[in-house]
Amino acid sequence: MAIVKPFRALRPNKNNAHLVASVPYDVVNREEAKQFAAGNDLSFLHVTRAEIDLPDDVNPYAKEVYEKAKKNLDKLKSSAPLVTDETPHYYLYRLIMDGRSQVGITATFAVDDYDNDVILKHEKTRKVKEDDRTNHIVTTESQTGVVFLTYRVTELINSAVSETIKNEEPLYDFAAPDGIQHTIWILPDKYNQPVMDEFKKIDKIYVADGHHRAKSASRAREEKRKANPNHTGEEEYNFFIAVVFPADQLKILPYNRVVLDLNGKSKDEFLNEVSEKFEVNKSETKEPEQKRSFGMYLDGEWYILKARDSVLASNTLSKSVGDSLDVSILQNFLLTPVLGIEDVRISDRIDFIGGIRGTNELEKLVENGKAKVAFSMYPVSVDDLMRISDAGEVMPPKSTWFEPKLRDGLLTHLI
């Protein structure tokens, strides 16, 4: 039974929403964040990446960064302005990219449901990133990053969403600089109780994107609870903000890989070792067209790798659902044994490129010498994500890239 509540969003003036809205904090580095926010004092990046307003030698995880974030949020409340709705609402958030639409419900979700696996995960989190957002939440007393969830939608919820889009005026409706259309509505209050009751019938919701934001909300709750002798469990810090989208509306892009060197091997030695587990053929195609195959860019040429029968047979014998994923096959039969990359979470010899950047980015990184070899992946499906989560397993890091991305700053949850 999922507890999904309406909430009082902190949100911008309608005329300035497009200026406040910013890319998620974790899809840009410090320099890119600074460039995106340049000349725009209303950009929410001043809150989510407050280090851009401090000297470059300041550690992005320093206490003064989080204190600056709080000051910037307070400043933005008056300059944007940002206002808090008087009564709790559910909010609809629609994204349109390349003519494809997806509509989710923005609400607050119980931290207990996250901790107790009503809300299921598919990815491990890194402590340094948990620490960062936990400190950000506790210091600013707000959840500024929205978690991206998915579920198997019900007819009642579908009907409420459709009727709202058809009959209600949106709060915001604008195209971001990348061309993605962002539209937000308030779900009429008459739907609040029916939607809440409908979610109570749902026994599984899945984290699609934002594992660190969800885990940090859980850790922040623990800090707030310990500091509150009158804790009841109903305080806002017991809930985290997320948008939950129907699974059939989502599209997952591949999360491609580049490796900086060939682990001391010559090109011929590398290809010979790869061919022991994969069929290796030169190709005009840059992306795999089916599962169990991979694109590889090496020395100015593209290849298609297909897992040999021996690889597939070993996966059939495995009891792990995750071993059947393409990212696991590449890791277990090429990255680790051939290139010597044991743990992609800590290795500095591998990097990950979101599928939205395309294969041109892979070619560029190899051709300019920043990487030696690149791999293009076949995308993981939403069904794969759910199967992994249902089995209580986790995917290898950087398995999924969801696009389009939600914008920060349009809806914030104060705790």
Secondary structure as UniProt FT lines:
FT   STRAND          4..5
FT   STRAND          10..12
FT   HELIX           14..16
FT   HELIX           17..20
FT   HELIX           25..27
FT   HELIX           30..37
FT   TURN            38..39
FT   TURN            41..42
FT   HELIX           45..48
FT   HELIX           50..53
FT   TURN            56..57
FT   TURN            60..61
FT   HELIX           63..79
FT   TURN            80..81
FT   STRAND          82..84
FT   STRAND          91..97
FT   TURN            98..99
FT   STRAND          100..110
FT   HELIX           111..115
FT   TURN            116..117
FT   STRAND          119..120
FT   HELIX           127..140
FT   STRAND          142..143
FT   STRAND          147..151
FT   HELIX           155..167
FT   STRAND          172..175
FT   TURN            177..178
FT   STRAND          181..186
FT   HELIX           189..191
FT   HELIX           192..200
FT   STRAND          205..209
FT   HELIX           211..226
FT   TURN            229..230
FT   HELIX           236..238
FT   STRAND          239..246
FT   HELIX           247..249
FT   STRAND          252..253
FT   STRAND          255..259
FT   TURN            263..264
FT   HELIX           267..274
FT   TURN            275..277
FT   STRAND          278..282
FT   TURN            291..292
FT   STRAND          293..298
FT   TURN            299..300
FT   STRAND          301..307
FT   HELIX           309..317
FT   HELIX           322..324
FT   HELIX           326..330
FT   HELIX           331..335
FT   TURN            336..339
FT   TURN            344..346
FT   STRAND          350..354
FT   HELIX           355..357
FT   HELIX           358..367
FT   TURN            368..369
FT   STRAND          373..376
FT   HELIX           382..390
FT   TURN            391..392
FT   STRAND          401..402
FT   STRAND          412..414
//
